[in-house]
Amino acid sequence: MSWIWIFLHLILLIFQLPTSKSSSISDLFDIWCREYGKSYTYQEKEHRLKVFEKNYEYVIQHNANANSSYTLSLNAFADLSNQEFKAKYLGLSTSANDLLIRLNSDSVEIEGQNLVEESEIPTSVDWRKEGAVTGVKDQGSCGACWAFSTTGAVEGINKIVTGSLISLSEQELIDCDKSYNDGCGGGLMDYAYEFIIKNRGIDTEKDYPYRGRDGTCNKDKLKRHVVTIDSYVDIPSKNEKKLQQAVATQPVSVGICGSDSSFQLYSRGIFTGPCSTSLDHAVLIVGYDSKDGKDYWIVKNSWGKSWGMDGYMHMLRNSGNGEGVCGINMLPSYPIKTSSNPPPSPTPGPIKCNIFTYCSSGETCCCARRLLGICINWRCCEAESAICCEDHRHCCPHDYPICDTERNVCLKRIGNSTLVKELGKNNFSTRFPPDTIL
């Protein structure tokens, strides 16, 4: 079935009330499942269909309002209730204690030294056009939005200062930044900036790739300081003019409330709410503009390209409320960088399994045989940061971390769906070189 047919069919079903509602909703749900690669058990599917129908009705009701400046759609989250959505896809942690770091940290500056002068603030800015924004990423069901907001801001200022756009490692922040942040359990951008400063840099996403779950800190990669920052700035809360001035200078991290149903199912247009100002999600402002008399922020999210406008949202600016729509003016911050990055690290050498056994760079050591709890036989998986399967014969790539050796596949769960990769495919090879025995 072509994507054009699916798109046209969805449009007809969304904007025309069905004659036979139950059968049409069921048909639409089946099309939606195929589009997003979702599969369920029979009982689970019945439940998900009911949730989908409620979201369908919510979308229909909202889109019937001709005065709304934005539309909703049955996006990848349309099979989740709002409570389920809140539990899986947010992750900004703020409390009275968290806010103390904004006042007491030695790394915080009152204002960036290179801010655009207020008299020279342009009417519109889009840092994507300047090449200072990496592609939209997907945090999955790991509540690490704070890490994606942090890396996005650091990627932006690094491009502005050095001319190089480098995608940075959220997984390093999830695994290693444990002083205050809690990986997939939530965190705050200020703490992440502190971590990068104290660690004297952060590794690349390519070298320390995203897994979408908490893991053990890789101490070797922690030492790879590819991009550095010098300090960071906390913009005063509810000061939208200062926020605009900062965004005119570089991409800026912000906290928002992203838990309302209208945010969950957002499709396109200038988002005006309704939404709370209880901050529970972190995003990145990459610019601003105006349309039809409405000012808006250009917001980069971390829920993949299937949400919003290819992963972006336009959110109302100059709303007349100091807190801003969804609290966007309440917790803005951005990193400061004036110095160059350290020289590239030497080309990685062999990976050490133990004092006698090594694997090549880009491979993973996997134990093939144990005796009394000690590995006596090592094999090399031809994938970096791979998952070693419990059968001691296979491995799975880091982004498909669940081994199912009975079916000869590697699995990845995203929300309520499971994606599959077959074992033994080129880039996901499970072929090992001959045994290396102690």
C-alpha positions in Angstrom: 0.0 0.0 0.0 1.5 3.3 -1.0 2.1 6.1 1.5 0.0 8.4 -0.7 -3.0 6.2 -0.4 -2.6 5.9 3.3 -2.3 9.7 3.6 -5.4 10.4 1.5 -7.3 7.7 3.4 -6.3 9.2 6.8 -7.4 12.7 5.6 -10.8 11.4 4.6 -11.3 9.6 7.8 -10.1 12.4 10.0 -12.1 15.2 8.4 -15.3 13.3 7.5 -17.4 11.7 10.2 -17.7 8.0 9.3 -21.0 6.5 8.4 -20.3 3.3 10.3 -18.2 4.7 13.1 -17.0 1.5 14.8 -15.9 -0.3 11.6 -14.3 2.9 10.2 -12.4 3.5 13.4 -11.2 -0.1 13.4 -10.1 0.2 9.8 -8.3 3.5 10.5 -6.6 1.9 13.5 -5.3 -1.0 11.3 -3.9 1.5 8.8 -2.4 3.5 11.6 -0.7 0.4 13.1 0.8 -0.5 9.8 2.0 3.1 9.3 3.8 3.2 12.7 4.8 -0.5 12.9 2.7 -1.2 15.9 1.6 -4.8 16.8 -0.3 -6.0 19.9 -1.7 -9.2 21.4 -5.5 -9.6 20.8 -6.5 -8.3 24.3 -4.0 -5.4 24.1 -5.2 -4.4 20.7 -8.8 -4.2 22.0 -7.6 -1.8 24.7 -5.5 0.2 22.4 -8.4 0.6 19.9 -10.5 2.1 22.7 -7.7 4.6 23.6 -7.2 5.4 19.9 -10.9 6.1 19.5 -10.9 8.6 22.3 -7.9 10.3 20.8 -9.6 10.3 17.5 -12.6 12.0 18.9 -10.4 14.6 20.7 -8.6 15.3 17.4 -11.9 15.7 15.5 -13.3 18.0 18.1 -10.2 20.3 18.2 -9.8 20.4 14.4 -13.4 21.4 14.0 -12.6 24.7 15.7 -11.9 27.1 12.8 -10.5 29.7 15.2 -7.6 27.5 16.4 -4.2 28.4 15.1 -2.9 24.8 15.2 -4.2 21.3 14.3 -3.9 17.9 15.9 -3.4 14.5 14.3 -3.3 10.8 15.0 0.5 10.7 15.4 2.7 8.0 16.8 1.3 8.6 20.3 -2.4 8.1 19.3 -2.6 4.7 21.0 -1.6 6.1 24.4 -3.8 7.6 27.0 -2.7 10.9 28.3 -1.6 9.3 31.6 0.5 6.7 29.8 2.0 9.4 27.6 3.0 11.4 30.7 4.6 8.4 32.3 6.8 7.5 29.3 7.9 10.6 27.3 8.7 13.4 29.7 11.5 13.7 32.2 12.3 17.3 33.3 12.9 17.3 37.1 12.4 20.6 38.9 11.9 21.4 42.5 12.8 24.1 45.0 16.1 22.4 45.6 16.8 22.1 41.9 16.4 25.8 41.5 19.1 26.6 44.0 21.8 25.7 41.5 20.6 28.6 39.3 21.6 30.9 42.2 24.6 29.3 43.8 26.7 27.6 41.1 30.2 28.9 40.4 29.7 28.1 36.7 26.7 30.3 36.2 27.2 33.7 34.5 24.7 36.5 34.9 24.7 37.2 31.1 26.6 36.0 28.1 29.4 38.2 26.8 28.4 38.0 23.2 24.7 38.6 23.4 23.2 40.5 20.5 22.5 44.1 21.5 18.8 44.7 22.3 18.7 47.4 19.6 20.0 44.9 17.1 17.7 42.0 17.8 16.4 40.7 14.4 12.7 40.3 13.7 13.2 36.6 12.9 15.9 33.9 13.6 16.3 30.3 12.5 19.5 28.6 13.6 18.7 25.6 11.4 19.4 27.8 8.4 22.8 28.6 9.9 23.7 25.0 10.2 23.7 25.1 14.0 21.1 22.5 14.7 21.5 18.7 14.3 18.7 16.5 13.0 15.7 15.7 15.2 16.5 12.9 17.6 14.2 10.4 19.4 14.4 9.8 23.2 11.9 6.9 23.0 10.3 6.0 26.3 13.4 7.1 28.3 12.7 10.3 30.2 15.9 12.0 29.2 14.5 15.1 27.5 16.9 17.1 29.7 19.9 15.4 28.1 18.6 16.1 24.5 17.9 19.8 25.4 21.4 20.1 26.8 23.2 18.5 23.9 21.2 20.6 21.4 22.2 23.8 23.1 25.9 22.7 23.3 25.9 21.5 19.6 24.5 24.9 18.6 27.1 27.1 20.4 29.9 24.8 19.3 28.9 25.3 15.7 28.7 29.1 16.1 32.1 29.3 17.8 34.1 26.6 15.9 32.2 26.2 12.6 31.7 22.5 13.2 28.3 20.9 13.8 28.9 17.7 15.9 26.1 15.5 17.3 26.9 14.9 21.0 26.2 12.0 23.3 23.0 12.0 25.3 23.9 8.5 26.5 27.0 9.8 28.2 24.9 12.2 30.2 22.3 9.5 31.0 25.0 7.0 32.2 27.6 9.2 33.8 25.9 12.4 35.1 24.7 11.0 38.4 25.5 13.7 40.9 22.0 15.1 40.6 20.4 13.9 37.4 18.8 10.5 37.2 19.2 9.3 33.6 15.9 8.1 32.2 14.3 9.0 35.5 14.6 12.7 34.8 17.0 15.6 35.1 17.8 19.2 34.7 19.9 21.0 32.1 21.8 23.1 34.6 23.2 20.0 36.2 24.1 18.6 32.8 26.0 21.8 31.9 27.8 21.5 35.3 28.7 17.9 34.4 30.2 18.8 31.0 32.2 21.6 32.5 33.6 19.5 35.4 34.3 16.6 33.0 36.1 19.0 30.7 34.0 18.0 27.7 31.6 15.5 26.2 31.9 12.7 23.7 30.1 12.4 20.3 26.9 10.6 19.7 28.7 8.4 17.1 31.3 7.3 19.7 28.9 6.9 22.6 25.6 6.1 20.9 22.1 6.4 22.3 20.5 3.3 23.8 17.3 4.7 25.2 17.8 3.2 28.7 20.0 3.6 31.7 23.4 2.0 31.5 26.8 1.8 33.2 29.1 4.8 32.6 31.8 4.0 30.0 34.8 5.4 31.7 37.0 5.2 28.5 34.5 7.3 26.5 34.0 9.6 29.4 37.6 10.7 28.9 37.0 11.6 25.2 36.4 15.4 25.5 35.4 16.2 21.9 33.4 19.4 22.7 33.8 21.7 25.7 31.9 24.6 27.2 33.2 27.2 29.7 30.1 28.1 31.7 26.4 28.7 31.3 23.8 31.4 31.8 20.4 31.1 33.5 18.1 33.7 31.9 15.9 35.4 34.6 12.5 33.7 34.8 9.6 35.4 33.0 11.8 37.8 31.1 10.7 37.1 27.5 12.8 40.0 26.1 16.0 38.5 27.5 15.0 35.1 26.2 14.5 36.5 22.7 17.9 38.3 23.0 19.5 35.0 23.9 17.8 33.1 21.1 19.0 35.7 18.6 22.5 34.8 19.8 22.3 31.0 20.0 19.9 28.0 20.6 18.5 28.0 24.1 17.3 25.2 26.4 13.9 25.7 28.1 11.5 23.8 30.3 7.9 23.5 29.4 4.7 21.6 30.2 4.5 19.0 27.5 2.0 16.7 29.1 -1.4 17.9 27.9 -3.3 16.0 25.3 -3.1 18.8 22.8 0.7 18.8 23.1 0.8 15.0 22.8 -1.2 15.0 19.5 0.1 18.3 18.1 0.5 18.3 14.3 1.2 21.8 12.9 0.5 25.5 13.4 1.2 28.0 16.2 0.5 26.2 19.5 -1.4 28.3 22.0 -2.4 25.8 24.6 -4.3 25.1 26.7 -1.5 23.8 28.9 -0.2 24.0 32.4 2.9 25.9 33.5 4.0 23.0 35.7 7.3 22.2 33.9 7.8 18.5 33.1 9.5 18.4 29.7 12.7 20.0 28.2 13.1 21.2 24.6 15.3 23.6 22.6 14.4 26.9 21.1 16.2 27.3 17.8 14.6 30.5 16.5 11.5 32.7 16.3 9.3 34.4 13.7 5.8 35.7 13.1 2.9 34.7 11.0 -0.5 36.4 10.4 0.1 38.7 13.3 1.1 36.0 15.8 4.7 35.8 17.1 6.1 32.3 17.8 9.1 30.3 19.0 10.6 27.6 16.8 10.9 24.6 19.2 12.9 21.5 18.6 11.6 18.4 20.4 13.1 15.0 21.0 10.2 12.7 20.0 11.3 11.9 16.5 10.2 13.3 13.2 6.7 11.7 13.3 5.6 14.2 16.0 4.7 17.8 15.0 6.2 19.4 12.0 9.0 16.9 11.4 9.8 17.0 15.1 9.3 20.8 15.6 6.6 23.0 17.0 5.7 26.6 16.7 4.7 28.0 20.1 3.1 31.3 20.7 5.5 34.1 21.7 4.5 37.4 23.4 1.3 35.8 24.8 0.9 38.6 27.4 1.6 36.1 30.2 5.0 36.4 31.9 5.4 32.7 32.3 4.7 32.1 28.6 2.7 29.4 26.9 3.3 26.1 28.7 5.8 28.0 31.0 8.3 28.4 28.2 9.7 31.6 29.8 10.3 30.1 33.2 13.5 28.0 33.0 15.6 29.1 30.1 19.4 28.6 30.0 22.3 28.3 27.5 25.9 27.3 27.5 28.9 29.7 27.1 31.8 28.8 24.9 34.7 31.0 24.1 37.6 28.5 23.9 38.5 26.0 21.2 37.9 22.3 21.6 40.9 20.0 22.6 42.8 18.3 19.9 41.2 15.0 18.6 41.9 11.9 20.7 44.3 9.4 19.3 42.7 6.7 17.1 41.2 4.1 19.5 43.4 1.0 19.8 42.2 -2.6 20.4 39.5 -3.2 23.0 40.8 -5.0 26.0 38.7 -8.0 27.2 41.2 -9.0 29.9 45.0 -8.9 30.2 45.5 -11.6 27.6 42.6 -11.0 25.1 41.7 -8.1 22.8 39.1 -7.2 20.2 39.5 -4.7 17.4 38.4 -1.1 17.7 34.7 -0.9 17.0 34.0 -4.4 18.3 32.6 -5.6 21.7 34.1 -8.2 24.0 31.6 -11.0 24.7 32.2 -13.9 27.0 31.7 -17.3 25.3 32.4 -19.6 28.2 32.6 -19.2 32.0 34.0 -21.4 34.7 33.2 -20.7 38.3 32.0 -17.3 37.4 35.3 -16.4 35.5 35.3 -16.0 31.7 37.8 -18.4 30.2 36.8 -17.9 26.5 36.2 -14.5 24.8 34.8 -13.7 21.4 34.5 -10.4 19.5 31.2 -9.1 18.4 31.5 -7.1 15.2 29.5 -4.1 16.5 30.5 -1.4 18.9 28.8 -1.2 22.3 26.8 -4.3 21.4 24.7 -6.4 23.7 26.1 -9.9 24.4 23.3 -12.5 24.4 23.0 -14.9 27.3 23.5 -17.9 25.0 27.2 -16.8 24.7 27.0 -17.3 20.9 25.3 -14.1 19.6 25.1 -10.4 20.1 22.7 -7.6 19.2 23.4 -4.0 18.2 23.1 -1.4 21.0 19.9 0.1 19.5 18.2 -3.3 19.4 19.2 -4.4 22.9 16.9 -7.4 23.5 18.2 -10.8 22.4 15.7 -13.4 21.2 18.0 -16.2 20.1 15.1 -18.7 19.8 13.7 -16.7 16.9 17.2 -15.5 15.8 16.3 -11.8 16.1 17.2 -8.7 18.1 14.3 -6.5 19.5 13.7 -2.9 20.4 10.6 -1.7 22.2 9.2 1.8 21.5 6.2 2.6 23.5 3.7 -0.2 22.9 5.4 -1.6 19.8 8.3 -3.9 19.2 10.8 -3.5 16.3 12.8 -6.4 15.0 16.2 -6.9 13.4 17.4 -10.3 12.2 20.6 -11.6 13.7 23.5 -11.8 11.2 22.7 -8.9 8.9 25.7 -6.9 7.6 25.9 -4.0 10.1 24.5 -6.1 12.9 26.7 -9.2 12.4 26.9 -11.8 15.0 29.8 -13.6 13.4 32.7 -14.1 15.7 36.3 -14.7 14.8 37.8 -18.0 16.0 37.8 -18.5 19.8 40.4 -16.8 21.8 41.2 -19.0 24.8 43.2 -18.0 27.8 
